[in-house]
Amino acid sequence: MNDIRLTDSIPPIAEAYSLFESTGWNKTYRIPPDIFETAIEQSWRTTFAHRGSKLVGMGRIVSDGALYAVLFDIIVDPHCQRAGVGSQIVRHLLNHCHTAGIRDILLFSAKGTEDYYRRFGFVPRPADAPGMILRVTSGNRAVSSPS
């Protein structure tokens, strides 16, 4: 774990995209590299973990910088998991939020990771909590006006 170096500088997008692809998430999303690059560049904060010259982890925050933040894409190379890399990334990202005084920090995470994220203070949202999601696909891009 001591050989991990965190940086907020964006590495070559091909390296970050390869790490993203290693999760298997892109089998569903089918995001091309240029869209992934835009997501990284438009994030409020990004953090990348390196072991030597190799990119082994990343995470990003989308935020208004004042009230709300959402952590996305906490990714660790499968060969480096369970070595504290993800914890370093999450703590680093949370520190950005705490420094900015953000009071509501949300998390977009994979199923089955609840126990992992509890150690950082995250709790599942209650079933009756506000909020909804609209996942846009090619079949539902149009938004109709209320009747």
C-alpha positions as CSV (number, residue, x, y, z in Angstrom):
1,M,0.0,0.0,0.0
2,N,2.9,2.4,0.7
3,D,4.0,2.2,-2.9
4,I,0.7,3.9,-4.1
5,R,0.9,7.5,-5.3
6,L,-2.3,9.5,-5.7
7,T,-2.6,12.4,-8.1
8,D,-5.4,14.6,-9.2
9,S,-3.8,15.0,-12.7
10,I,-5.6,13.1,-15.5
11,P,-3.4,10.4,-17.0
12,P,-3.6,9.5,-20.7
13,I,-7.2,8.7,-21.4
14,A,-6.3,5.3,-23.0
15,E,-4.9,4.2,-19.6
16,A,-8.0,5.4,-17.7
17,Y,-10.3,3.9,-20.2
18,S,-8.5,0.5,-20.0
19,L,-8.9,0.6,-16.2
20,F,-12.7,1.4,-16.7
21,E,-13.0,-1.5,-19.1
22,S,-11.4,-3.8,-16.5
23,T,-14.6,-3.5,-14.4
24,G,-16.9,-5.1,-17.0
25,W,-19.3,-2.1,-16.5
26,N,-18.8,-1.1,-20.1
27,K,-20.4,-4.2,-21.4
28,T,-23.7,-2.6,-20.4
29,Y,-22.9,1.1,-20.9
30,R,-20.9,0.7,-24.1
31,I,-19.3,4.1,-23.6
32,P,-16.6,5.0,-26.2
33,P,-13.3,6.5,-25.1
34,D,-14.2,10.0,-26.1
35,I,-17.4,10.0,-24.0
36,F,-15.5,8.6,-21.0
37,E,-12.8,11.3,-21.5
38,T,-15.5,14.0,-21.4
39,A,-16.9,12.5,-18.2
40,I,-13.5,12.6,-16.6
41,E,-12.7,16.1,-17.8
42,Q,-16.1,17.5,-16.7
43,S,-15.8,16.0,-13.2
44,W,-15.5,18.4,-10.2
45,R,-12.5,16.4,-8.8
46,T,-10.7,13.3,-10.0
47,T,-8.1,11.1,-8.3
48,F,-5.8,8.6,-9.8
49,A,-3.7,5.9,-8.1
50,H,-0.4,4.8,-9.5
51,R,1.9,2.0,-8.5
52,G,5.2,3.0,-10.1
53,S,4.2,4.2,-13.6
54,K,1.1,2.0,-13.8
55,L,-2.4,3.4,-13.3
56,V,-4.1,1.0,-10.8
57,G,-7.1,3.0,-9.5
58,M,-9.3,6.0,-10.0
59,G,-12.3,7.8,-8.7
60,R,-14.2,11.0,-9.5
61,I,-16.7,13.4,-8.0
62,V,-19.5,15.3,-9.8
63,S,-20.6,18.3,-7.7
64,D,-21.8,21.8,-7.5
65,G,-18.9,22.5,-5.2
66,A,-21.1,23.8,-2.3
67,L,-24.0,21.5,-1.3
68,Y,-24.0,18.2,-3.1
69,A,-21.5,15.8,-4.5
70,V,-21.7,12.3,-6.0
71,L,-18.8,9.9,-6.1
72,F,-18.6,7.8,-9.3
73,D,-16.2,5.3,-10.8
74,I,-14.3,4.1,-7.8
75,I,-12.2,1.6,-9.7
76,V,-9.2,-0.5,-8.7
77,D,-7.3,-2.8,-11.0
78,P,-8.4,-6.3,-10.2
79,H,-4.8,-7.3,-9.5
80,C,-4.5,-4.5,-6.8
81,Q,-7.8,-5.0,-5.0
82,R,-7.9,-5.7,-1.3
83,A,-4.6,-3.8,-0.8
84,G,-6.1,-0.5,0.4
85,V,-5.9,1.4,-3.0
86,G,-9.7,2.0,-3.1
87,S,-9.7,3.2,0.5
88,Q,-7.0,5.7,-0.3
89,I,-9.0,7.0,-3.3
90,V,-12.3,7.3,-1.4
91,R,-10.6,9.1,1.6
92,H,-8.9,11.5,-0.9
93,L,-12.1,12.2,-2.7
94,L,-14.0,12.7,0.6
95,N,-11.3,15.1,1.8
96,H,-12.1,17.3,-1.3
97,C,-15.7,17.3,-0.2
98,H,-15.0,18.1,3.4
99,T,-12.6,20.9,2.5
100,A,-15.3,22.5,0.4
101,G,-17.9,22.1,3.2
102,I,-20.2,19.9,1.1
103,R,-22.9,18.5,3.4
104,D,-24.5,15.8,1.2
105,I,-22.2,13.3,-0.4
106,L,-23.9,10.6,-2.4
107,L,-22.3,7.5,-3.8
108,F,-22.9,5.6,-7.1
109,S,-21.6,2.1,-6.4
110,A,-21.8,-1.5,-7.5
111,K,-24.3,-3.9,-5.9
112,G,-22.8,-5.8,-3.0
113,T,-20.4,-3.1,-1.9
114,E,-22.5,-1.6,0.9
115,D,-20.4,-3.0,3.7
116,Y,-17.2,-1.7,2.1
117,Y,-18.6,1.9,1.9
118,R,-20.1,1.8,5.4
119,R,-16.6,2.1,6.8
120,F,-16.4,5.6,5.3
121,G,-19.8,6.6,6.9
122,F,-22.0,5.9,3.9
123,V,-25.4,4.4,4.6
124,P,-28.0,3.1,2.1
125,R,-30.8,5.5,1.3
126,P,-34.1,4.5,2.9
127,A,-36.7,3.1,0.5
128,D,-38.9,6.1,1.2
129,A,-36.1,8.7,0.6
130,P,-36.6,11.3,-2.1
131,G,-35.0,10.8,-5.5
132,M,-35.4,9.0,-8.7
133,I,-33.4,8.1,-11.7
134,L,-34.0,8.4,-15.5
135,R,-31.6,6.2,-17.4
136,V,-31.6,7.5,-20.9
137,T,-31.4,4.9,-23.7
138,S,-31.8,5.3,-27.4
139,G,-35.5,4.4,-26.9
140,N,-36.4,7.1,-24.4
141,R,-34.5,10.2,-25.3
142,A,-37.6,12.4,-25.8
143,V,-39.1,14.0,-22.8
144,S,-42.8,14.8,-23.1
145,S,-44.4,17.8,-21.4
146,P,-47.1,17.2,-18.7
147,S,-50.6,16.7,-20.0
